[in-house]
Amino acid sequence: MFEGKCRMSEDTLTDKETAVYVKPGEPGHNAGKEVVWQRWQKKRTFVRALEGTYGEVYKSLYAQPRVYSHGDWEWKGGPQLYGKTIINPQAVEIAQSIECHLNVFSPHGKGQKHGHMNSAVFFILHGTGHDVHDGVTLPFVAGDACIVENGCVHQHFNDGDDFLAVLVMKAKPLFLFMHMIFQKLVDYPPKEPSRGGEDFVPPANL
């Protein structure tokens, strides 16, 4: 079984930016750096080029790891939504028809309000919450799978006093390759901690 680490290729942050929220009282808090969501605000590889001979391409695929450890990625974002982008064309070279990432929400936290043409599946790993899809509220608990339908405007919410963790799987790269590229952020995740989430730290075992 192959194991390996991620390939990080995101744009470099400036001196006034940070990829993860720094809580008051922690080192660096007074630096005044703004949390930047690199997935949405920096240059991003949506689909990689396939270059070389057939033999080179398939040998490269077979050389890729088959196991990707959560410990090889750092949580980014905050203070209400944190994420790890595990599988996508920019992070790894194993596949680029699907994208898979982990999201955790602080107690009573929420994520961005947005829409995209691809559908998505959210498997609820921990906690309880709800989605809003085009104004329709859809509650869920750990063990449920929530389907985000194509083209809807949606947002994710944590309803509990504990954190909410979800595994997200979607065919975004395939949709973008077919030039179905319309997607839009309506609102970024909140910049202030949620009620009850002032001291929230993402779990180390995810």
Rosetta silent file (secondary structure, phi, psi, omega in degrees, C-alpha in Angstrom):
SEQUENCE: MFEGKCRMSEDTLTDKETAVYVKPGEPGHNAGKEVVWQRWQKKRTFVRALEGTYGEVYKSLYAQPRVYSHGDWEWKGGPQLYGKTIINPQAVEIAQSIECHLNVFSPHGKGQKHGHMNSAVFFILHGTGHDVHDGVTLPFVAGDACIVENGCVHQHFNDGDDFLAVLVMKAKPLFLFMHMIFQKLVDYPPKEPSRGGEDFVPPANL
SCORE:     score description
SCORE:     0.000 S_00000001
   1 L     0.000  132.157 -179.071    0.000    0.000    0.000 S_00000001
   2 L   -83.197  145.002  172.260    1.330    3.378   -1.000 S_00000001
   3 E  -133.852  149.402 -179.810    1.499    6.277    1.421 S_00000001
   4 E  -168.582  171.832 -178.208    2.482    9.847    0.737 S_00000001
   5 L  -103.625  165.429 -177.450    2.144   13.483    1.538 S_00000001
   6 L   -75.532  160.713  174.755    0.229   16.234   -0.187 S_00000001
   7 L  -108.305  109.567 -177.281    1.664   18.586   -2.759 S_00000001
   8 L   -94.666  125.425 -176.325    0.977   22.149   -1.655 S_00000001
   9 L  -138.623   27.452 -178.396    1.099   24.731   -4.443 S_00000001
  10 L   -76.019  156.833  178.204   -1.052   27.600   -3.314 S_00000001
  11 L   -57.433  146.279  178.759   -0.034   31.215   -3.831 S_00000001
  12 L   -69.050  139.849  177.082    2.232   32.656   -1.160 S_00000001
  13 L   -78.791  152.184  175.457    0.553   34.793    1.475 S_00000001
  14 L   -82.420  174.976  179.748    1.646   38.371    2.005 S_00000001
  15 L   -66.365  -16.226 -178.119    2.970   39.721    5.307 S_00000001
  16 L  -102.814   10.283 -176.738   -0.523   41.000    6.111 S_00000001
  17 E  -124.557  153.454  174.747   -2.300   37.695    5.515 S_00000001
  18 E  -139.883  149.168 -179.448   -2.686   34.409    7.388 S_00000001
  19 L   -88.438  -10.178 -178.130   -4.228   31.094    6.344 S_00000001
  20 E  -140.773  143.010 -178.268   -5.590   30.326    9.800 S_00000001
  21 L   -64.008  136.341  176.084   -7.364   32.390   12.467 S_00000001
  22 L  -109.142  118.166 -176.582   -5.253   33.505   15.442 S_00000001
  23 L   -71.399  150.677  174.539   -7.253   33.768   18.669 S_00000001
  24 L   -55.325  134.956 -179.080   -6.871   36.790   20.980 S_00000001
  25 L    93.934  -15.508  177.932   -4.051   36.186   23.423 S_00000001
  26 L   -86.585  154.446  178.167   -2.209   33.787   21.134 S_00000001
  27 L   -55.656  130.704  179.452    1.198   34.660   19.628 S_00000001
  28 L    95.597   -7.859 -177.715    0.738   36.757   16.516 S_00000001
  29 H   -61.489  -39.066 -177.442   -2.735   38.050   17.353 S_00000001
  30 H   -77.499   -0.344 -179.947   -1.570   41.669   17.525 S_00000001
  31 H   -71.685  -15.712  176.598    0.051   41.414   14.095 S_00000001
  32 L    71.133   26.862 -179.482   -3.275   42.424   12.573 S_00000001
  33 L   -80.695  143.249 -179.263   -3.185   39.779    9.843 S_00000001
  34 E   -95.409  136.594  176.019   -6.372   39.028    7.932 S_00000001
  35 E   -68.245  125.485  178.959   -7.543   35.446    7.393 S_00000001
  36 L  -113.014  128.601  177.074   -7.366   34.683    3.672 S_00000001
  37 L   -87.366   97.271 -173.790   -9.303   31.791    2.182 S_00000001
  38 H   -60.971  -30.548  179.238   -6.707   30.550   -0.298 S_00000001
  39 H   -62.540  -28.312 -174.244   -9.227   28.280   -2.045 S_00000001
  40 H  -114.758  -20.427 -172.089  -11.270   31.300   -3.075 S_00000001
  41 H  -113.509   -5.143  179.364   -8.947   34.285   -2.926 S_00000001
  42 L  -122.594  164.958  178.593   -5.681   32.983   -4.393 S_00000001
  43 L   -56.681  139.762 -172.492   -4.657   31.443   -7.707 S_00000001
  44 L  -139.006  141.624  174.947   -5.911   27.890   -7.908 S_00000001
  45 L   -92.148  109.633 -178.441   -5.341   24.871  -10.173 S_00000001
  46 L   -86.855  -37.810  178.166   -8.794   23.599  -11.130 S_00000001
  47 L  -142.922  128.998  178.581   -7.652   21.038  -13.732 S_00000001
  48 L   -82.413  153.840  171.623   -4.076   19.871  -14.358 S_00000001
  49 L   -75.698  142.321  171.251   -2.584   19.373  -17.809 S_00000001
  50 L  -103.124  108.977 -173.533   -1.961   15.788  -18.920 S_00000001
  51 L  -128.377  147.546  179.959    1.339   15.924  -20.776 S_00000001
  52 L   115.481 -169.612  176.763    3.758   13.305  -22.083 S_00000001
  53 L   -85.237  166.565  176.222    3.329    9.917  -23.713 S_00000001
  54 H   -57.179  -42.209 -179.887    0.655    7.397  -22.730 S_00000001
  55 H   -61.765  -40.661  179.391    3.342    5.328  -21.068 S_00000001
  56 H   -67.166  -39.633 -176.752    4.583    8.255  -19.011 S_00000001
  57 H   -66.197  -46.843 -176.728    1.071    9.254  -17.927 S_00000001
  58 H   -72.563  -32.861  176.819    0.002    5.836  -16.666 S_00000001
  59 H   -65.961  -37.224  177.085    3.330    5.179  -14.954 S_00000001
  60 H   -63.411  -40.118  178.844    3.004    8.507  -13.165 S_00000001
  61 H   -63.763  -44.905 -179.527   -0.482    7.527  -11.980 S_00000001
  62 H   -66.583  -20.819 -179.924    0.711    4.168  -10.629 S_00000001
  63 L   -82.524   -8.035 -176.220    3.497    5.940   -8.754 S_00000001
  64 L   -77.196  151.958  176.574    1.054    8.048   -6.735 S_00000001
  65 L   -61.961  154.894  175.773    0.238    7.277   -3.089 S_00000001
  66 L  -109.895  -10.923  177.725   -2.935    5.344   -2.275 S_00000001
  67 E  -124.777  129.868  178.912   -3.215    6.530    1.333 S_00000001
  68 E  -121.925  118.750 -174.916   -3.385   10.204    2.304 S_00000001
  69 L   -87.829  137.451  177.524   -3.108   10.983    6.003 S_00000001
  70 H   -59.039  -27.062 -178.455   -5.088   13.800    7.600 S_00000001
  71 H   -70.513  -12.239  178.516   -1.924   14.641    9.535 S_00000001
  72 H   -84.048   -5.387  178.027   -0.196   15.770    6.344 S_00000001
  73 L  -117.186  147.972  174.433   -2.573   18.715    6.051 S_00000001
  74 L  -103.256  146.063  174.200   -3.030   21.655    8.383 S_00000001
  75 L   -63.930  138.525  176.329   -6.396   23.170    9.233 S_00000001
  76 E  -127.708  155.225  179.162   -6.955   26.470    7.459 S_00000001
  77 E   101.127 -145.909 -178.107   -9.521   29.219    7.927 S_00000001
  78 L   101.679  167.922    5.603  -11.457   30.026   11.084 S_00000001
  79 L   -88.250  -10.902 -178.493  -12.775   31.084   13.463 S_00000001
  80 L   -99.931  -30.677  179.907  -16.126   29.417   12.593 S_00000001
  81 E  -125.007  128.756  175.056  -15.176   27.238    9.605 S_00000001
  82 E  -124.309  147.764 -177.958  -11.920   25.304    9.194 S_00000001
  83 E  -142.844  156.060  170.434  -10.998   23.101    6.261 S_00000001
  84 E  -130.599  118.507  178.042   -8.513   20.622    4.842 S_00000001
  85 E   -90.738  101.453 -171.468   -8.528   20.110    1.074 S_00000001
  86 E   -84.681  -54.148 -177.726   -7.337   16.512    0.812 S_00000001
  87 E  -119.245  116.571  168.143   -8.000   15.464   -2.783 S_00000001
  88 L  -164.233  167.922 -174.832   -8.114   17.920   -5.663 S_00000001
  89 L   -61.726  -21.202 -179.099   -6.038   18.601   -8.789 S_00000001
  90 L   -86.011  -34.148 -173.079   -3.919   21.186   -6.979 S_00000001
  91 L   -85.070  -38.028 -176.449   -3.100   19.223   -3.830 S_00000001
  92 L  -140.701  169.681 -177.591   -2.361   15.747   -5.206 S_00000001
  93 L  -114.762   13.880 -176.647   -1.897   13.988   -8.552 S_00000001
  94 L   -76.665  -31.697 -176.546   -3.894   10.814   -7.889 S_00000001
  95 L  -159.488  155.566  172.206   -7.158   12.028   -9.455 S_00000001
  96 L  -146.244   23.673  170.363   -8.806   15.074  -10.874 S_00000001
  97 L   -96.356  -16.568  179.191  -12.362   14.019  -11.621 S_00000001
  98 L  -129.468  163.156  173.780  -13.331   14.371   -7.955 S_00000001
  99 E  -132.258  140.824 -177.535  -12.575   16.661   -5.040 S_00000001
 100 E  -141.712  127.414  178.276  -12.685   15.615   -1.398 S_00000001
 101 E  -147.428  162.481  178.278  -12.150   17.746    1.684 S_00000001
 102 E  -104.509  137.056  172.727  -12.853   17.932    5.406 S_00000001
 103 E  -126.790  139.576  170.141  -14.713   20.800    7.049 S_00000001
 104 E  -127.771  143.754 -177.986  -15.259   21.451   10.737 S_00000001
 105 E  -119.027  136.430  177.254  -17.519   24.117   12.208 S_00000001
 106 L   -65.355  162.506  176.389  -17.188   25.640   15.665 S_00000001
 107 L   -50.634  124.586 -179.456  -20.145   25.302   18.077 S_00000001
 108 L    61.215   23.523  178.094  -23.063   27.220   16.500 S_00000001
 109 L   -87.725  172.881  178.769  -20.764   28.245   13.659 S_00000001
 110 E  -146.996  162.613  179.718  -21.567   28.514    9.975 S_00000001
 111 L  -104.261 -166.227 -179.428  -19.807   28.458    6.633 S_00000001
 112 L   -71.805  153.257  171.423  -19.871   30.505    3.480 S_00000001
 113 E   -99.379  124.199 -171.292  -23.049   31.108    1.476 S_00000001
 114 E  -159.694  174.619  177.129  -22.335   30.085   -2.098 S_00000001
 115 E  -148.933  152.064  176.211  -23.453   28.235   -5.197 S_00000001
 116 E  -155.088  161.460 -174.163  -21.881   26.099   -7.921 S_00000001
 117 L   -75.960  -26.876  179.321  -23.019   24.026  -10.877 S_00000001
 118 L   -78.210  153.560  171.076  -21.721   20.712   -9.559 S_00000001
 119 L   -82.787  173.620  179.030  -23.576   18.652   -6.984 S_00000001
 120 E  -154.792  154.170  175.328  -21.906   17.518   -3.746 S_00000001
 121 E  -119.085  127.221  176.564  -22.310   14.912   -1.003 S_00000001
 122 E  -109.520  115.321  173.882  -21.720   15.837    2.649 S_00000001
 123 E   -97.757  123.598 -174.405  -21.238   12.888    4.984 S_00000001
 124 E   -83.477  111.994 -177.968  -21.744   14.011    8.569 S_00000001
 125 E   -84.971  -34.748 -173.390  -18.918   12.619   10.686 S_00000001
 126 E  -158.325  138.058  173.130  -19.689   14.336   13.981 S_00000001
 127 L    98.525 -169.524 -179.640  -22.276   16.711   15.410 S_00000001
 128 E  -143.281  145.847 -177.966  -25.651   18.034   14.348 S_00000001
 129 E  -172.587 -158.487  177.506  -26.674   20.872   12.104 S_00000001
 130 E  -156.180  158.356  171.385  -28.567   21.892    9.008 S_00000001
 131 E  -110.228  156.805  168.722  -28.152   23.147    5.466 S_00000001
 132 E  -122.352  116.088 -179.455  -30.180   25.791    3.678 S_00000001
 133 E  -113.656  109.961 -178.812  -30.619   25.072   -0.046 S_00000001
 134 L    49.557   41.611  176.422  -32.366   27.831   -1.992 S_00000001
 135 L    88.773   -5.423 -179.282  -34.249   28.754    1.177 S_00000001
 136 E   -96.898  126.778 -179.057  -35.160   25.177    2.177 S_00000001
 137 E   -88.023  129.557 -177.882  -33.859   24.017    5.593 S_00000001
 138 E  -126.164  100.908 -179.901  -32.471   20.466    5.738 S_00000001
 139 E   -75.914  152.648  177.308  -31.507   19.172    9.238 S_00000001
 140 E  -151.550  161.771  177.220  -28.942   16.400    9.711 S_00000001
 141 E  -134.260  170.246  179.269  -27.072   14.444   12.409 S_00000001
 142 L   -54.808  133.838 -177.083  -23.891   12.355   12.507 S_00000001
 143 L    99.819  -15.846  178.677  -24.156    9.400   10.139 S_00000001
 144 L   -82.638  160.240  170.624  -26.384   11.219    7.650 S_00000001
 145 E  -120.059  128.706 -179.458  -25.476   12.156    4.085 S_00000001
 146 E  -110.819  128.219 -178.112  -26.663   15.511    2.764 S_00000001
 147 E   -99.647  123.191  172.219  -26.923   16.051   -0.996 S_00000001
 148 E   -93.933  114.412 -175.645  -26.294   19.513   -2.418 S_00000001
 149 L   -74.866  160.738 -177.816  -28.154   19.611   -5.712 S_00000001
 150 L   -60.468  133.471  168.047  -26.737   21.169   -8.862 S_00000001
 151 L    76.606    8.130 -178.606  -26.879   24.928   -9.162 S_00000001
 152 L   -93.230  153.453  172.987  -28.451   25.776   -5.799 S_00000001
 153 E   -87.928  127.477 -172.153  -27.333   28.510   -3.394 S_00000001
 154 E  -144.016  164.676 -179.939  -26.536   26.857   -0.081 S_00000001
 155 E  -154.245  148.066 -175.457  -24.974   27.305    3.347 S_00000001
 156 E  -113.053  139.023 -175.110  -23.965   24.956    6.169 S_00000001
 157 E  -132.698  141.204  171.392  -24.749   25.497    9.872 S_00000001
 158 E   -98.488  122.511 -178.081  -23.729   23.831   13.135 S_00000001
 159 L   -96.890   -4.120 -171.061  -26.693   23.671   15.530 S_00000001
 160 L  -105.594  171.740  176.137  -24.888   22.061   18.456 S_00000001
 161 L   -82.961   -8.921  176.238  -22.713   22.963   21.408 S_00000001
 162 L  -106.189  173.527 -179.561  -20.032   20.606   20.055 S_00000001
 163 L   -74.340  157.529  174.841  -18.148   20.880   16.760 S_00000001
 164 E  -111.874  129.912  178.889  -19.631   19.719   13.455 S_00000001
 165 E  -124.561  133.431 -179.236  -17.396   17.697   11.103 S_00000001
 166 E  -135.436  145.305  171.962  -18.270   16.793    7.519 S_00000001
 167 E  -103.044  123.298 -174.944  -16.562   14.949    4.679 S_00000001
 168 E  -107.992  129.628  178.468  -17.307   16.620    1.346 S_00000001
 169 E  -130.332  130.797 -177.492  -17.142   14.752   -1.978 S_00000001
 170 E  -157.637  158.535 -179.139  -17.899   16.338   -5.342 S_00000001
 171 L   -98.509   34.604 -177.023  -17.075   16.180   -9.050 S_00000001
 172 H   -52.521  -46.585 -178.647  -16.179   19.874   -9.297 S_00000001
 173 H   -59.625  -37.244  179.531  -13.030   19.353  -11.421 S_00000001
 174 H   -66.398  -42.399  177.005  -15.004   17.318  -13.967 S_00000001
 175 H   -61.820  -44.452 -179.374  -17.712   19.984  -14.207 S_00000001
 176 H   -65.561  -37.327  177.216  -15.099   22.716  -14.634 S_00000001
 177 H   -61.366  -33.655  178.418  -13.303   20.692  -17.308 S_00000001
 178 L   -86.050   12.878  174.596  -16.589   20.587  -19.225 S_00000001
 179 L    67.637   23.639  170.927  -16.691   24.400  -18.905 S_00000001
 180 L   -92.335   75.162 -164.348  -19.591   24.480  -16.469 S_00000001
 181 L   -99.877   -2.149 -176.138  -17.651   27.057  -14.518 S_00000001
 182 L   -69.873  119.674  171.670  -20.260   29.341  -12.987 S_00000001
 183 E  -152.099  150.762 -171.678  -19.865   29.464   -9.225 S_00000001
 184 E  -150.208  136.535  170.224  -20.223   32.349   -6.828 S_00000001
 185 E   -90.202  125.899  175.236  -19.598   33.246   -3.206 S_00000001
 186 E   -87.128  -48.281  178.184  -22.454   35.267   -1.737 S_00000001
 187 E  -139.247  136.720  173.056  -20.913   35.645    1.734 S_00000001
 188 L   -73.404  161.803  173.827  -17.549   34.568    3.115 S_00000001
 189 L   -58.592  150.191 -177.946  -17.455   32.642    6.415 S_00000001
 190 L   -58.546  147.909  178.667  -17.760   34.941    9.460 S_00000001
 191 L   -92.579  -10.534 -179.570  -14.604   36.634   10.733 S_00000001
 192 L  -106.392  149.422  178.516  -15.773   36.660   14.351 S_00000001
 193 L   -61.266  152.742  177.752  -16.044   33.604   16.647 S_00000001
 194 L   -80.353  165.915  174.932  -19.439   31.973   17.061 S_00000001
 195 L   -63.912  119.700 -177.723  -21.455   31.911   20.271 S_00000001
 196 L    87.504   -4.794 -178.706  -19.813   29.230   22.381 S_00000001
 197 L  -112.678   18.795 -176.791  -16.944   28.880   19.921 S_00000001
 198 L   -61.011  -31.898 -178.848  -14.659   31.584   21.231 S_00000001
 199 L  -109.554   17.879 -175.311  -12.060   29.014   22.315 S_00000001
 200 L   -68.173  135.504  173.923  -12.691   26.459   19.607 S_00000001
 201 L  -128.153  130.430 -179.485   -9.698   24.596   18.166 S_00000001
 202 L   -57.067  146.358 -176.846  -10.174   22.096   15.306 S_00000001
 203 L   -63.742  142.658 -178.704   -9.789   18.436   16.370 S_00000001
 204 L   -81.032  -15.676 -175.863   -6.319   16.948   16.043 S_00000001
 205 L   -96.250   13.472  175.158   -7.628   13.495   15.074 S_00000001
 206 L  -125.520    0.000    0.000   -9.216   14.667   11.813 S_00000001
